[in-house]
Amino acid sequence: MKFIKDYNDGDRVFDIYLCKHKVAAVTKNGKPYESLILQDKTGTLDAKIWDPNSAGIADFDVLDYIEVYGEVTSFQGALQVNVKRIRKCQEGEYNSADYLPVSKFDIGEMYQELLDYINKIENKYLKQLMRMFFVEDEAFIKRFKQSSAAKTVHHGFVGGLLQHTLSVTKLCDYYCSAYPLLNRDLLISAAICHDIGKTREISLFPQNDYTDEGQFLGHIVIGTEMVGEKINKIEGFPVLLASELKHCILAHHGEYEFGSPKKPAIMEAVALNFADNTDAKMQTFTEILENTTETGWMGFNRLFDSNLRGTRME
């Protein structure tokens, strides 16, 4: 099998992929077409069926494994498949393990690093809270390790939530060294649990899509509720500390227009917001560079609201 990461502009495609997304659309001239996202464990690839009524296009649905025949082209700095034929595949024709994108880093090693941060927390209430999630709750631990951090924008792979959480925690650990006024135990705890709501906001692979709870509430509210539920089981948990931790979670997107119910009001919430935004942006740019063959200027990118360059100036 040829993996998505190995395709280049001009290559021919004739292999089996998971149909991650499928939507019918219409061109400016009123001609119907279908837009797909193909997936394997190395990433995703945009695909277009410009003639969906062609005899070579068999019926298939989202999350079906499909044999695709077409040609790879480059459009606005990203690769795209011009699909000519599609056949729905049956069980036994593919190995599903080849189609789930997974973190480049070892999940077990990353999780142990996260536990090491938890073990260094000195506040007994915060340490107990973190242990209730990350040591004692087996169902949560299993889902946390398997979850992605997003559908498509950044860390959209198995282990993505863990990888993102660990990166944010490391950044916050640095902030604590650089800015001694920060409450280290509070900030590290907030970093570790800031996105736990994503374990319930987004379904596991291969779906990796928003749940009903995720659509209604979003991971910020869900995560705050999850923390509150555990805190209620810890006798004597300080009320102010609980509010500070919840505030960090509620404010970690920084602005109302970015989904935060609150803006940062304490130093730890500001630090968490910057750490979260930094890792999300750096990972997003990394994934853009890894999924393009363009050199030099790559065109306008709406996520960065800028024309991006893929190579450094000498």
C-alpha positions, 0 to 999 in steps of 0.5 A, spaced: 500 500 500 502 507 498 501 511 504 498 518 503 504 521 506 508 519 500 504 522 494 507 527 490 503 532 485 502 528 479 502 521 482 497 516 480 492 513 486 490 506 485 489 503 493 484 502 498 483 508 503 478 510 509 473 515 507 473 520 513 468 525 510 464 525 504 459 531 502 455 533 496 456 540 493 455 544 487 460 548 482 459 555 481 457 553 474 451 549 477 455 542 476 454 537 482 460 534 485 463 530 491 468 532 496 472 527 500 477 526 505 481 520 504 485 517 510 490 512 512 495 512 519 499 517 515 494 523 514 489 525 510 488 527 503 483 531 500 479 528 494 474 530 489 469 526 484 467 531 479 463 526 475 459 523 481 454 520 476 459 516 472 459 509 471 466 508 475 463 511 481 460 505 486 455 507 492 459 508 498 458 512 505 462 515 510 467 510 514 467 505 508 474 503 506 474 504 498 479 503 493 480 509 489 483 510 482 485 517 480 491 522 480 494 527 485 494 534 483 496 541 487 491 546 489 493 552 493 499 549 496 495 542 498 495 535 494 488 533 492 486 527 488 482 527 482 478 521 483 476 517 476 473 511 479 471 508 486 469 501 489 467 499 496 471 494 499 469 488 503 472 486 510 479 482 509 481 486 503 484 491 508 488 492 515 484 497 519 490 498 523 493 502 516 488 507 516 488 510 523 493 516 524 497 515 530 502 520 534 509 519 532 511 519 539 510 513 544 503 513 547 506 509 553 512 514 554 508 520 553 503 518 559 509 516 564 512 523 562 505 526 564 505 522 571 511 524 572 509 532 572 503 529 577 507 526 582 511 533 583 505 536 585 505 538 592 498 541 593 495 535 596 488 537 594 490 538 586 495 531 587 489 527 589 484 530 583 490 529 578 490 522 581 483 521 581 483 522 573 490 519 571 491 514 575 485 511 578 480 512 573 481 506 568 476 508 563 478 515 563 485 513 562 484 509 556 480 514 552 484 519 554 490 515 551 486 514 544 483 521 543 485 526 538 485 533 540 481 536 534 477 533 528 482 536 523 486 542 525 491 540 530 493 533 533 488 530 529 490 523 531 490 517 536 494 520 542 493 527 539 490 529 546 495 526 550 501 529 545 498 536 546 497 536 553 504 534 555 506 539 550 502 544 554 504 542 560 512 542 558 511 550 556 507 551 563 513 548 566 518 553 563 513 559 564 513 557 572 521 557 572 521 564 568 516 567 572 516 565 579 510 569 581 506 563 578 503 558 582 506 552 579 501 546 582 495 550 580 498 552 573 501 544 572 494 542 574 490 546 569 495 544 563 494 537 565 486 537 565 485 543 560 482 539 555 480 533 558 473 535 556 475 532 549 475 525 551 467 526 551 467 532 546 470 528 540 468 520 538 474 516 538 477 513 531 475 512 526 469 516 527 473 522 530 467 526 530 463 531 535 458 527 539 452 530 541 454 532 548 460 536 544 456 539 540 451 542 545 456 544 550 463 543 547 470 541 551 471 547 555 464 546 559 465 539 559 472 539 562 470 544 567 464 539 569 468 533 569 473 537 574 467 539 578 465 532 579 471 529 582 472 535 586 466 534 590 468 527 592 475 530 595 473 532 602 475 539 604 478 541 597 479 549 598 473 553 595 477 558 592 482 553 589 477 549 585 474 556 582 481 558 580 482 551 577 475 551 573 477 559 571 483 556 568 479 551 564 474 556 562 479 561 560 484 557 556 482 559 549 483 567 551 477 570 548 470 570 547 470 569 540 475 563 540 470 559 545 472 561 552 466 563 557 471 567 561 477 571 559 483 570 563 483 573 570 489 570 574 496 570 572 496 562 571 490 563 566 494 567 562 500 563 562 495 557 560 492 560 554 499 562 551 501 555 552 495 552 549 495 557 543 503 556 542 502 548 541 496 549 537 499 554 532 506 550 532 503 543 531 498 546 525 504 549 522 508 543 522 502 539 519 501 544 514 509 543 512 508 535 512 502 535 508 505 539 502 510 539 497 510 546 495 516 550 496 517 557 497 510 561 498 504 556 499 498 561 498 493 564 503 492 560 509 485 562 513 487 559 520 493 564 520 490 569 516 496 570 512 500 568 506 505 562 509 512 560 506 514 553 507 522 554 506 526 559 510 530 564 506 537 563 506 
